[in-house]
Amino acid sequence: MTALQKKDHNPIAHLSRADIERLGEELDAVRARVVESRGEKDAAYIRRVIQVQRGLEMGSRALLLFSNKKPAFVIGTAGLAVAKILENMEIGHNVMHGQWDWMRDPKIHSSTWEWDNASPADLWKHSHNELHHTYTNVIGRDNDLGFGIMRVDEDQKWVPFYLAQPMWNFINACFFEYGIAAYDLEIGKYLKGRKDKDVFARDGRKVLHKIREQVTKDYIAHPLLSALTGSGKQTIKANFIANLTRNLWTHSVIMCGHFPSGVETFTKKSIVGETRGDWYLRQMLGSANISGSRAMHIATGNLSYQIEHHMFPDLPSNRYAEISEQVQDIARRYGLSYVTGPLPKQIASAWWAIIRLSLPNEYAAKLERKPQNVTQLVQRQVQPQAA
C-alpha cells in the first residue's frame, strides 16, 4: 500500500473531474434505491438474527451449567462463541452504525444499544463512526490504520519499535476487545497532551466500568451458577475460549477489510476539497472484500462486503450483497479496482503486509513479492461512461 498520489501508477489518472462526479451520482442513486425500498423484510431479518443470537446464547450458557461433562462443554463453548460473534458483528456493530434506526424501534436503535464488548458504545461510535469512516485510510487522520501500534504504509517513518509489530498484532488479535477499548479511550492522544485530562478521566471510568461488567458476567456470575453443579472452572474456561474465538475472528475480518494487497492509502492533502464523488472513490479504493458463503457473510456482520459498508455504512447489512453487484458494475465501467478474495488468502495478504512493513523500506522492498493469488482484482481499464 502507498499513499495514492505518490504512486508511480495512479489508478485514477484516467478519470476526469466530470467522471468522478458522475460516479458519485451513480452511487448516490444506488443508496437512494435501497433507502426507498427498506421495509418489513429488512426489519424481519434483523429481528430474526437477534432472536437466534439470544436463543443460542441462552442455550449455550444453560449447557455450560453442566460443562463438567465433555459434550456439554464442547457444544456450549462453540455455541457461546458463535453467539458472541453474531452479537458483536452482525448485530452490535451494525446497530450502532444506525443501520436500523429507520425502524424507530428503541430496542434496536444506535442511541440505546450497548454491546457485549469491553469498549463502551459511545466511545466506539466516536472513534469508529465519526473518525474512521470519515477519514478512511488517510495517513495521519485515520487512526484505525495500524491502531497506533503498527506501520501499514511505506510512507510512515520506520522506527525499531515496528520490528515487533507482528507480535503486537497477534497479541492484539487475542485480546482485541480490550485493545479496542484502549484505542477508543485515545490513550496516545492523551499522552501527547491532545486530550483534556478531565475528559480522559471520565472516559477512563466508562471503560473500567464496562470491563468490570464484562468480567463479572463471564468470569464471576455465570461460573458461580455453574459451581452449583461442579462446573465452575469449566465455565470460566469456556467463556475465555468463546471470547478468544470472537476476538480472533473480529480482528481477522477487520484486517481483511483494510490491509490486503491492492488496498490504497491516502495522504492528508488528498482530502482537501474532497467532493462526494471523491469520498466514494476513496472508500472503494481503500477497502477490500471477502468472498464466501452466505453463512460466512452473516458471521462477518456482512463486513465481508467492506467496500459497500464503507460507501454506505448506515444501510441495512443484509442489503450489501445486492449492492455489491451494482458497485462491481460501476467499478468495471469506470476502470477501477475492486479488491476481493477468499478469507484465507485475504488473511495471508494482510499478515504479509504487517510482516513486510515491520522492516525498513530497503529490506521490505526485497520482500515485495506477494503470495500467489492473494487477491482477485476486478480491474478493467475501459473508458468511463455514465449509467
Helices and strands as residue ranges (DSSP letters): G 4-6, H 17-37, H 40-64, H 70-86, I 87-93, H 94-95, G 101-103, G 106-108, H 121-124, I 125-132, G 146-148, G 160-164, H 165-174, H 176-185, H 187-191, H 197-216, I 217-221, H 222-227, H 232-258, G 268-271, H 276-285, E 289-291, H 294-299, G 303-305, H 306-311, G 317-319, H 320-333, E 339-342, H 343-356, H 361-364, G 365-367, E 376-377
